[in-house]
Amino acid sequence: MKRRDFAPLLGSGLAASMLAPGSRVAAQAQGRTLVIAQQNDALTMDPARHSAFPTANVMFAIYDGLVTMDEKGEFKPALALSWSNPDPTTWRFVLRQGVKFHNGQDFDANAVKFTFDRALNPEFRAPYRSRIAAIRSVQVVDRHTVDFKTAAPFPTMLFSLYEASFAAMIVPPGEAAEKLAATPVGTGPFRFVEWRRDDRVVLEANPDYWGGRPAMDRVIFRPIREPRTRIAELRSGGAHIVADITPEDMPGLQGGSTKVANIASEFLYFFHFDTTRDTPLKDRRVRQAINHAIDVDAIQRALLGGLGQRIATVLPTDAFAYDPAWKPYPYDPARARALLAEAGYADGFTIPLTSRRGRYLKDFEIMEASIGYLRRVGIRVNANYLEPGVWAQVSERKGREGLIFGGWSGRDPDLVWYPLLVTGQYQSYYSNPQLDALLQQGRSTIDPAERRRIYAQAREIIHEDAPFLPMLQPPLLYGLAANLDWAPRTDGMINLRQARFT
C-alpha cells in the first residue's frame, strides 16, 4: 500500500493547557519505558470481545495473529510461516515452531483451532465475526499445520485474518473468556502486568519473543480524553506517543522536545442510516436529501485543514475495486429540500443521532457542523453521545438509531460493505436482496477482474439507494517525543515492535 505523507499545516502555535489531574508517569524514558496517551481506556483484555481501536492497540502489543502486514500493505508471516491453497475452498497454514505463550504454554495448531472456534461461535458474539464468517471449520492437520475450510472460494482470507485481528489474535487453548478479559495471555512482544481501569495498562517486554526482544522494557497505555491534556503530557515528558492531535496543534509541536508524525489513514468517516426502524430514513429520497444537504468539502477544509481525502463511497480510496471516477453526491441544499418535499417532509422532521464523542479526530465538531447543515434544510437532530462502554453495549444489541456517525476500515469491499450492508449482519442497518446477492458473489469469486465488475455493480446500487453518507478518509496525526524512533501505520494500529529511543 502506498504511503502518503502530508506537509505540516501553517498557523498559530499550541494554546496553553493545564496538566491532567491524577496520577503521573514521570521520567518514563529512563529504564526505556514508553508511554502512549490515547483517547479511551481498553474495554477488555479479551481480543475477541471488542471492536475498538484503543483496545486493539493494547492487544496488538500482547498478541500475534497468523499473518501481519508491513508498511507497504504486503502480507508477511507472523505465527504462520507460509500459506497455500490445496484446493479452492481450503487455506492451509504452516505454523511457526518453538513459540510459547506468556504462561509457558506451547503455541500450536490446537491454539489456532481454539481461537477461531470461539470467535466463530455465534453464541460468543465476537463483534468482528462477520469478517471471518466465511470460514466453515478449522481442522488440525498436524501439530504445526492447520486447514481453514470455506463453503466457497474466499479470495480475501488474508485480508480477513489481518483486518479481523480483533477476533483472530491467537489465545491459548482452554483459557476461559472471563480470565482473558482481565488477564490476557498472548505470544506477543509484551506481557501483561496490570490494568488500572481509567488510569493505565502496564506491559513489560517479553524476553523470549519469537520476533526478538523489543527495545522497550515497559509500555504504559494511558487513557486521556482531552486532546489538549494529551499534548500537555507530551510536552512535560509524561507521554511519548500522543494519538489524534489536531491539525491546528501541529505547528506548535514541530521542534524542541517534540515532533509530529502524520500519514494518510485507511479509516473512513461516514453517517450510517438506520433503515430498519419506521422513520423517515426508510425513504430513499430522504437519505439522498441528507447526502445533498451537508457540505463535506467545507467541513474538511474548516475542521481538518484540508488534510485527508473526500470519499465517494464508504470504501478507502486505495482499496481493491475503488474507482477514482466515482463521485459523491454534490452539495445542493435546494435539491435536498426538493427531495424532502417529494418524500412528504416539506416541513422537515426530527431524527436521533447516535455516536461517541471524542473517539475520532474532530468527530464532535464534524457531527455538530453536519447537524447545522441539516437544520438548514429542515431536519432537526437530537444527538445522543454515548460513553465508549455504553456504545459497545448498544452496538452488541443493535440499538443504535437514526443517524449513526462512526468509523470503519478495510482494504476490500468484502471487509466493508459485507458487514455493514448485508441483511442481518452484525453492523448492518439495511437490507437489499439484490445487493446481498452481489456481495455474496463478490466474496466467493477468485478472478480479480470479475470481482471488480461485481463491485462496480454493487456500488451503483449503494450510490442510488444511499444507505450511507460517505464523508472523509481522515489523516492520522501523532505527537511524539523528539527522541523516539517510531513510525505510524496507515491502518491506525500502534505497532511497538520496533519502537526505540535514540
GUTIMI-96930 format. One record per residue (C-alpha): residue number from 1; residue in one letter; x, y, z. Coordinates in steps of 0.5 Angstrom, whole numbers, plus 2048, in hexadecimal, padded with zeros to 3 digits. Layout:
N
nr,rest,px,py,pz
NUM,a,X,Y,Z $
...
***
This chain:
502
nr,rest,px,py,pz
1,m,800,800,800 $
2,k,803,807,7FE $
3,r,804,80C,804 $
4,r,802,813,803 $
5,d,805,818,808 $
6,f,802,81F,809 $
7,a,806,825,80A $
8,p,805,829,811 $
9,l,800,82E,811 $
10,l,802,835,812 $
11,g,7FE,839,817 $
12,s,7FE,83B,81E $
13,g,802,837,824 $
14,l,7FF,833,829 $
15,a,7FB,836,82E $
16,a,7FD,836,835 $
17,s,7F9,830,839 $
18,m,7F9,82D,840 $
19,l,7FC,826,842 $
20,a,7F7,821,843 $
21,p,7F6,820,84B $
22,g,7F7,819,84E $
23,s,7FD,814,84E $
24,r,803,816,849 $
25,v,808,812,846 $
26,a,80F,816,847 $
27,a,816,815,844 $
28,q,813,80F,83F $
29,a,819,80F,83A $
30,q,81D,80C,840 $
31,g,81D,805,840 $
32,r,81A,805,839 $
33,t,813,806,83B $
34,l,80F,808,835 $
35,v,808,80C,837 $
36,i,802,80C,832 $
37,a,7FD,811,833 $
38,q,7F6,80F,82F $
39,q,7EF,812,830 $
40,n,7EC,80C,834 $
41,d,7EE,806,838 $
42,a,7ED,7FF,836 $
43,l,7E7,7FC,836 $
44,t,7E9,7F5,838 $
45,m,7EF,7F1,837 $
46,d,7EC,7EB,833 $
47,p,7EE,7ED,82C $
48,a,7E8,7E9,829 $
49,r,7E3,7ED,82D $
50,h,7E3,7F5,82B $
51,s,7E4,7F9,824 $
52,a,7E7,7FF,827 $
53,f,7EE,801,824 $
54,p,7F0,804,82B $
55,t,7EF,7FD,82E $
56,a,7F2,7FA,828 $
57,n,7F9,7FE,828 $
58,v,7FA,7FB,82F $
59,m,7F8,7F4,82D $
60,f,7FD,7F5,827 $
61,a,803,7F5,82C $
62,i,801,7EF,82F $
63,y,7FE,7EA,82A $
64,d,800,7E8,823 $
65,g,7FC,7E6,81D $
66,l,7FD,7E1,818 $
67,v,7FF,7E6,813 $
68,t,801,7ED,813 $
69,m,802,7F3,80E $
70,d,808,7F7,80D $
71,e,808,7FF,80C $
72,k,807,7FE,804 $
73,g,801,7FA,805 $
74,e,804,7F3,804 $
75,f,802,7ED,808 $
76,k,808,7EA,80C $
77,p,809,7E4,810 $
78,a,807,7E4,818 $
79,l,805,7DE,81B $
80,a,804,7DB,815 $
81,l,80A,7DA,811 $
82,s,807,7D8,80A $
83,w,800,7D7,807 $
84,s,7FD,7D4,801 $
85,n,7F7,7D1,7FD $
86,p,7F7,7CA,7FD $
87,d,7F0,7CA,7F9 $
88,p,7EB,7D0,7F8 $
89,t,7E8,7D0,7FF $
90,t,7EE,7CF,803 $
91,w,7F3,7D3,806 $
92,r,7F9,7D0,809 $
93,f,7FE,7D3,80E $
94,v,804,7D0,810 $
95,l,806,7D3,817 $
96,r,80C,7D6,81B $
97,q,80F,7D1,81F $
98,g,812,7D2,826 $
99,v,80D,7D8,828 $
100,k,80B,7D8,82F $
101,f,805,7DC,832 $
102,h,807,7E0,838 $
103,n,804,7DB,83D $
104,g,809,7D6,83A $
105,q,804,7D2,836 $
106,d,807,7D0,82F $
107,f,803,7D3,829 $
108,d,801,7CE,824 $
109,a,7FB,7CC,81F $
110,n,7F7,7CB,825 $
111,a,7F7,7D2,828 $
112,v,7F5,7D4,821 $
113,k,7EF,7D0,821 $
114,f,7ED,7D2,828 $
115,t,7EE,7D9,826 $
116,f,7EA,7D9,81F $
117,d,7E4,7D4,822 $
118,r,7E3,7D9,828 $
119,a,7E3,7DF,823 $
120,l,7DE,7DC,81E $
121,n,7D9,7D9,823 $
122,p,7D3,7DD,822 $
123,e,7D2,7DD,82A $
124,f,7D8,7E0,82B $
125,r,7D6,7E6,828 $
126,a,7DD,7E9,825 $
127,p,7DC,7F0,822 $
128,y,7E1,7EE,81C $
129,r,7DE,7E7,81B $
130,s,7DB,7EA,814 $
131,r,7E2,7EB,811 $
132,i,7E4,7E3,813 $
133,a,7DD,7E0,812 $
134,a,7DE,7DD,80B $
135,i,7E3,7D8,80F $
136,r,7DE,7D2,810 $
137,s,7E3,7CE,814 $
138,v,7EA,7CE,816 $
139,q,7EE,7C7,816 $
140,v,7F4,7C5,819 $
141,v,7F9,7C1,814 $
142,d,7FF,7C0,819 $
143,r,802,7C4,81F $
144,h,804,7C9,81A $
145,t,7FF,7C9,814 $
146,v,7F8,7CC,814 $
147,d,7F3,7CC,80F $
148,f,7ED,7D1,80E $
149,k,7E7,7CF,80A $
150,t,7E2,7D3,807 $
151,a,7DC,7D2,803 $
152,a,7DE,7D6,7FD $
153,p,7E5,7D8,7FB $
154,f,7E7,7DE,800 $
155,p,7EB,7E3,7FC $
156,t,7EC,7E8,802 $
157,m,7EE,7E3,807 $
158,l,7F5,7E6,809 $
159,f,7F2,7ED,809 $
160,s,7EC,7EA,80D $
161,l,7F1,7E7,812 $
162,y,7F5,7ED,813 $
163,e,7EF,7F2,813 $
164,a,7EB,7EE,818 $
165,s,7F1,7ED,81C $
166,f,7ED,7F0,822 $
167,a,7EA,7E9,821 $
168,a,7EF,7E5,81F $
169,m,7F5,7E6,823 $
170,i,7F7,7DF,826 $
171,v,7F6,7DE,82D $
172,p,7F8,7D7,831 $
173,p,7F3,7D1,831 $
174,g,7EF,7D1,837 $
175,e,7EF,7D8,839 $
176,a,7E8,7DA,83C $
177,a,7E6,7E0,839 $
178,e,7E5,7E3,840 $
179,k,7EC,7E2,841 $
180,l,7EE,7E5,83B $
181,a,7EA,7EB,83C $
182,a,7EE,7ED,842 $
183,t,7F5,7EA,841 $
184,p,7F7,7E9,83A $
185,v,7FC,7E3,837 $
186,g,7FF,7E4,830 $
187,t,805,7E3,82D $
188,g,807,7EA,82B $
189,p,80D,7EE,82D $
190,f,80A,7F1,833 $
191,r,807,7ED,839 $
192,f,801,7F0,83D $
193,v,803,7F3,844 $
194,e,7FD,7F7,847 $
195,w,7F7,7FA,845 $
196,r,7F4,800,849 $
197,r,7EE,802,846 $
198,d,7ED,809,843 $
199,d,7F4,80A,845 $
200,r,7F9,806,842 $
201,v,7FB,7FF,83F $
202,v,802,7FD,840 $
203,l,806,7F8,83C $
204,e,80D,7F5,83C $
205,a,812,7F2,837 $
206,n,811,7EB,835 $
207,p,819,7E9,835 $
208,d,817,7E2,831 $
209,y,813,7E6,82C $
210,w,814,7E2,825 $
211,g,815,7E8,822 $
212,g,81B,7EB,826 $
213,r,81A,7EE,82D $
214,p,817,7F5,82C $
215,a,81C,7FB,82D $
216,m,817,7FE,833 $
217,d,817,7FB,83A $
218,r,810,7FD,83B $
219,v,80A,800,838 $
220,i,804,804,83B $
221,f,7FE,806,838 $
222,r,7FA,80C,83B $
223,p,7F3,80E,839 $
224,i,7F3,816,839 $
225,r,7EC,818,836 $
226,e,7EE,81F,834 $
227,p,7F3,821,82E $
228,r,7F6,827,832 $
229,t,7F7,823,838 $
230,r,7FB,81D,834 $
231,i,7FF,823,831 $
232,a,801,826,838 $
233,e,803,81F,83A $
234,l,807,81E,834 $
235,r,80B,825,835 $
236,s,80C,823,83C $
237,g,80F,81C,83B $
238,g,809,818,83E $
239,a,808,815,837 $
240,h,80C,814,831 $
241,i,806,812,82B $
242,v,800,816,82B $
243,a,7FB,814,827 $
244,d,7F6,818,823 $
245,i,7F9,81F,824 $
246,t,7F5,824,820 $
247,p,7F7,828,819 $
248,e,7F8,82F,81D $
249,d,7FD,82C,822 $
250,m,802,829,81D $
251,p,806,82F,81C $
252,g,807,830,824 $
253,l,80A,829,824 $
254,q,80F,82A,81F $
255,g,815,82B,822 $
256,g,819,82A,829 $
257,s,817,824,82D $
258,t,811,822,829 $
259,k,80F,821,822 $
260,v,80A,81F,81D $
261,a,808,818,819 $
262,n,802,819,814 $
263,i,800,814,80F $
264,a,7FA,812,80B $
265,s,7F6,80D,80E $
266,e,7F1,808,80B $
267,f,7EC,80A,810 $
268,l,7E5,80C,80E $
269,y,7E0,811,811 $
270,f,7D9,811,80F $
271,f,7D2,811,811 $
272,h,7CE,80A,811 $
273,f,7C7,80B,810 $
274,d,7C2,806,815 $
275,t,7BD,804,80F $
276,t,7BB,7FE,814 $
277,r,7B6,803,818 $
278,d,7B0,806,816 $
279,t,7B3,80D,815 $
280,p,7B4,812,80F $
281,l,7BA,80E,80E $
282,k,7B7,809,80B $
283,d,7B5,80D,805 $
284,r,7BB,80D,800 $
285,r,7B9,814,7FE $
286,v,7BB,817,805 $
287,r,7C1,813,805 $
288,q,7C3,816,7FE $
289,a,7C1,81D,801 $
290,i,7C6,81C,807 $
291,n,7CB,81B,802 $
292,h,7CA,821,7FF $
293,a,7C9,825,805 $
294,i,7D0,825,808 $
295,d,7D6,829,805 $
296,v,7DB,823,807 $
297,d,7E1,827,803 $
298,a,7DF,82D,807 $
299,i,7E0,829,80D $
300,q,7E6,826,80B $
301,r,7E9,82D,80A $
302,a,7E7,830,810 $
303,l,7E8,82B,815 $
304,l,7EE,826,812 $
305,g,7F1,82C,80F $
306,g,7F0,828,808 $
307,l,7F4,822,80B $
308,g,7F1,81B,809 $
309,q,7ED,81A,803 $
310,r,7E6,81A,801 $
311,i,7E3,813,7FF $
312,a,7DD,812,7FA $
313,t,7DB,80B,7FE $
314,v,7DC,808,804 $
315,l,7E3,805,802 $
316,p,7EA,807,802 $
317,t,7ED,80B,7FC $
318,d,7F2,806,7FB $
319,a,7EE,7FF,7FD $
320,f,7ED,7FA,7F8 $
321,a,7E8,7FC,7F3 $
322,y,7E7,803,7F5 $
323,d,7E6,807,7EE $
324,p,7E9,80E,7EE $
325,a,7E4,810,7E9 $
326,w,7DE,80F,7EF $
327,k,7DC,816,7F1 $
328,p,7D8,817,7F8 $
329,y,7D1,81B,7F8 $
330,p,7D3,822,7F7 $
331,y,7D1,827,7FC $
332,d,7CA,82A,7FA $
333,p,7C5,82C,7FF $
334,a,7C0,82E,7FA $
335,r,7C0,827,7F8 $
336,a,7C0,825,7FF $
337,r,7B9,829,800 $
338,a,7B6,826,7FA $
339,l,7B7,81F,7FB $
340,l,7B5,820,802 $
341,a,7AE,823,800 $
342,e,7AD,81D,7FB $
343,a,7AE,819,801 $
344,g,7A9,81C,804 $
345,y,7AD,820,809 $
346,a,7AD,827,806 $
347,d,7AD,82A,80E $
348,g,7B2,825,810 $
349,f,7B3,820,815 $
350,t,7B7,81F,81C $
351,i,7BB,819,81C $
352,p,7C0,816,821 $
353,l,7C8,816,820 $
354,t,7CC,810,824 $
355,s,7D3,811,825 $
356,r,7D9,811,829 $
357,r,7DC,818,82B $
358,g,7E4,819,82B $
359,r,7E5,812,828 $
360,y,7E8,814,821 $
361,l,7EC,81A,81F $
362,k,7E7,820,81F $
363,d,7E1,81C,81F $
364,f,7DD,820,823 $
365,e,7DE,826,81F $
366,i,7DC,822,819 $
367,m,7D6,820,81C $
368,e,7D4,827,81E $
369,a,7D5,82A,817 $
370,s,7D1,825,814 $
371,i,7CC,826,819 $
372,g,7CC,82D,817 $
373,y,7CB,82C,80F $
374,l,7C6,827,810 $
375,r,7C2,82C,814 $
376,r,7C2,831,80E $
377,v,7BE,82C,80A $
378,g,7B9,82B,810 $
379,i,7BC,824,813 $
380,r,7BD,825,81B $
381,v,7C1,821,81E $
382,n,7C1,81E,825 $
383,a,7C9,81C,827 $
384,n,7CA,816,82C $
385,y,7D1,816,82D $
386,l,7D3,80F,831 $
387,e,7D9,80D,835 $
388,p,7DD,808,832 $
389,g,7DB,802,836 $
390,v,7D4,804,835 $
391,w,7D5,805,82E $
392,a,7D8,7FE,82E $
393,q,7D2,7FB,831 $
394,v,7CD,7FF,82D $
395,s,7D0,7FC,827 $
396,e,7D0,7F5,829 $
397,r,7C9,7F5,82A $
398,k,7C8,7F9,823 $
399,g,7C5,7FF,827 $
400,r,7C8,805,823 $
401,e,7C2,809,820 $
402,g,7C1,80F,81B $
403,l,7C8,812,818 $
404,i,7CE,80E,81A $
405,f,7D4,811,81A $
406,g,7DA,80C,81A $
407,g,7E1,80A,817 $
408,w,7E3,803,813 $
409,s,7E9,801,80F $
410,g,7EA,7FB,80A $
411,r,7EE,7FB,804 $
412,d,7E9,7F7,800 $
413,p,7E1,7F8,7FF $
414,d,7E0,7F1,803 $
415,l,7E3,7F4,809 $
416,v,7DF,7FA,809 $
417,w,7D8,7F9,805 $
418,y,7D7,7F2,807 $
419,p,7D7,7F3,80F $
420,l,7D4,7FA,80E $
421,l,7CE,7F9,809 $
422,v,7CD,7F1,808 $
423,t,7C6,7EF,80B $
424,g,7C7,7ED,812 $
425,q,7CE,7EE,813 $
426,y,7D0,7F1,81A $
427,q,7D1,7F8,818 $
428,s,7CC,7F8,812 $
429,y,7C6,7FD,813 $
430,y,7C4,7FC,80C $
431,s,7C1,7F6,807 $
432,n,7C1,7F6,800 $
433,p,7C1,7EF,7FD $
434,q,7C4,7F1,7F6 $
435,l,7CA,7F4,7FA $
436,d,7CA,7EE,7FE $
437,a,7CB,7E9,7F8 $
438,l,7D0,7ED,7F5 $
439,l,7D4,7EE,7FC $
440,q,7D4,7E6,7FD $
441,q,7D6,7E5,7F5 $
442,g,7DC,7EA,7F6 $
443,r,7DF,7E7,7FD $
444,s,7DE,7E0,7F9 $
445,t,7E2,7E2,7F3 $
446,i,7E9,7E1,7F2 $
447,d,7EA,7E5,7EB $
448,p,7EC,7EC,7ED $
449,a,7E9,7EF,7E6 $
450,e,7E3,7EB,7E7 $
451,r,7E3,7EE,7EF $
452,r,7E4,7F5,7EC $
453,r,7DE,7F4,7E8 $
454,i,7D9,7F2,7ED $
455,y,7DB,7F7,7F2 $
456,a,7DA,7FC,7ED $
457,q,7D3,7FA,7EC $
458,a,7D2,7FA,7F4 $
459,r,7D5,801,7F4 $
460,e,7D0,803,7EF $
461,i,7CA,800,7F4 $
462,i,7CE,803,7FA $
463,h,7CE,80A,7F7 $
464,e,7C7,80A,7F5 $
465,d,7C4,807,7FB $
466,a,7C8,80C,7FF $
467,p,7C9,807,806 $
468,f,7CF,80C,808 $
469,l,7D1,813,807 $
470,p,7D8,812,806 $
471,m,7DD,817,808 $
472,l,7E4,817,809 $
473,q,7EB,813,80A $
474,p,7EE,817,80F $
475,p,7F5,818,811 $
476,l,7F9,814,817 $
477,l,7FC,819,81B $
478,y,801,818,821 $
479,g,805,81C,825 $
480,l,80C,819,827 $
481,a,812,81A,82C $
482,a,817,81C,827 $
483,n,81C,816,82A $
484,l,817,811,828 $
485,d,818,80D,821 $
486,w,811,80A,81F $
487,a,80D,80B,819 $
488,p,806,80B,818 $
489,r,802,806,814 $
490,t,7FC,807,80F $
491,d,7F7,802,813 $
492,g,7F8,806,819 $
493,m,7FB,801,81D $
494,i,800,803,822 $
495,n,806,7FE,821 $
496,l,80B,7FE,826 $
497,r,80F,7F8,824 $
498,q,815,7FD,821 $
499,a,814,803,825 $
500,r,81A,805,829 $
501,f,81D,80C,82C $
502,t,823,80F,828 $
***
